[in-house]
Amino acid sequence: MRGSKGPALAFENVAKSYGETQAVQSVSLQIEPGQFVALVGASGSGKSTLLKTVNRLVDPSAGRVLFEGEDVAGLPLAALRRRIGYVFQSIGLFPHMTVAENIGIGPRLAGQKIDTSRVAELLELVELEAEMARRMPEELSGGQRQRVGVARALAGDPHLLLMDEPFGALDSVTRDALGERVRGLHKEFGLTSVMVTHDMAEALLLADRVLVMDEGQIVADEHPQALVGGGGGEIAQALVAVPRHQAERLAELSR
Amino acid sequence: MGLGDQLAAHVLLSAAAIALGIVVALPLAIWASRSEKVARISLAFASLVQTIPALALLALFFPILLSLRSVLGEGLPTLGFLPALLALALYALLPILRNAVTAQANLDPGVIEAAHGVGMGFRQRLWLVEAPLSAPYIMAGIRTAAVWTIGAATLATTIGQKSLGDPIFAGLQTQNWALVLAGCIASAGLALLADTILGTIERGFRDRRRSLWLGGLVAVALGIGAALFAQFGSGEDEDAVVIGAKGFSEQYILARLIGQRLEEEGFAVEYRDGLGSAVAHSAAASGEVDIYVDYTGTIWANQMNREDNLPREEMYRQITEWETANTGMHVLGRLGFENAYGLAVTRERARTYGLGSIEDLARVAPQLTVGGDPEFFERPEWIAVRDAYGLRFAARRNFSPTFMYNALRSGEADVIGAYTSDGRIEADNLTILDDPRGAFPNYDAVLLLSPSAGSNEGIIAALEPLIGAIDVGAMREANYSVDREEDKLSFEEAARQLAERAGL
């Protein structure tokens, strides 16, 4: 459906260092169109940095990133970012703009006007009422704000959705519901999605490919089933142990 | 006097200074938000400027602009609007810059990352995100700047710019408290009004209420528009003859006397009142001011840097030659009276101590307190007299010229350094002590014309009758008529009476 044959996203020996610190050490991998990839790791493992090399919020010190076959370094910055949906951990709604204006910012920057019905449609996708469009961000709950954040990311009809700890600031009920919705949207629009998270349970439940990062390197690249089945090595298994232990404790309690 | 003209000038000066402050501060703040070093240096500079007293800052622009003339040409104004504008704009810089820099530094980093992430370029980020989010804080800074500037703009009077300082300085000089109060109330009222309007704009930005900030902006535009109309709509004469006056009563009256004569001859005139003594001379030399009255002793000591004391006629001759050779100014002649420094005592004290001359004073001086205006004790004349007679007083006190006479009457000072043409000498029954050793130089009032006015035959013809026409008694009476506490005359009225008495 996308018409491009190769991978949606390819990292070729991507590295990023800040002075002495190596945040990302020579990562190479490919992500196929339609995949939902979770990048999991402890804080400081380099997962956010790696994600940000895609839309060039971070420029790699070495290597290159190909988006649908094109080196992102060679693409005009603004145009590249408008082709990629981006959901922020800090949500990052513009506090002086209404919900509708926030959602329409991408198209507006591209010189198009977004109409009311399109806003309503996008709001519906994230399960918000159409009348929310006129509200200011400060009038919304945290969960509603991040739903608007997702709607904003989708407004430009992107092929690629990048999410940096998208549900980190939300309570667990909201996080669960919104996670499911994002998973649904991913399927519905045939998106390629990359989500950074430190929560292995979230990664296992939403993604169909889990990359584990540690000290700037990919240490595991597995299907969720394989990880649950004990694959992926020591570091990955240490992360999987947390939700597994929680699940066992819950099972014990219900006995 | 009506204050409409001064109010309009004050509004325009303040508005222009704040606008210039904004134009400089905002780009600087944007640069500062991208460079730590620029932020540090620019804020340090703005703070430094703030520590300079406003009066000094205004005065400093005179020599600065004068020296810039060699680069920018002789047409560069050194007095009046331009230096006042520059000094006040510098003064307005700090609050605007500081608030703008702080606002930028406090922007939510998440929002800035989002601006990058959605693909905004530098300009889009600035206009769509940073500017609207910083606007209320910047507006608060502009508000502070406006209140400061409107207050400090009253000082522009001292460098020859019309402002609400005119009535304040004129009133202070003549103890006309109603005039002082009128100027203060007008400038305070203007500051409050500006604060309210700008506060409304700030609130409009903060609450994102378009009607508020738009309404406020319209009010500002209307105010400036009205002031512009008042100032220029009535068609001010570009070719007006500019008459300068230093900041004391005699100068104000003589300026009016000169002005009235010129007006009778069909000239349009303008006054630059309250000029500092050094400023007045340079202003006339540079052509900013066409005509003013100075005193031989002042030019001798301050401009020619002479320390010797010559006989009256010889001194006058040398001054005339010196001005022609060095400044191109034309000394039209002497008005006929002298406003010298002298030591004055009350008649009772003169009797009690048997004082007739400064020699007598020297004997009893160690029991007495001497008073003078702030510059008196620094002047070479005082030092010459002190050393010539070996004067040693028990105490020395500074008063503003206006309060000096009150101090003498109330006994806070026993002797004061007075001006001999001051009307209060006769009114207060004061005795000027003789100077048998001739230590005080001559201070004959002379009429000085700028190089261009000096070659204008119409002006010379209109002013020539003034030469030798005013004796010291007439001048004292005119000075007293504006300085006395009751029944004060305006400067214009005093000038008219003086003209009558002098038979002009």
Interface residues (C-beta under 8 A of the other chain):
Chain A: N55 L57 L77 A78 A79 L80 R81 R82 Y86 F88 Q89 S90 I91 G92 L93 F94 P95 H96 I105 G106 L109 M136 R152
Chain B: D108 P109 G110 V111 E113 A114 A115 H116 G117 V118 G119 M120 G121 Q124 L128 V129 P132 L133 R208
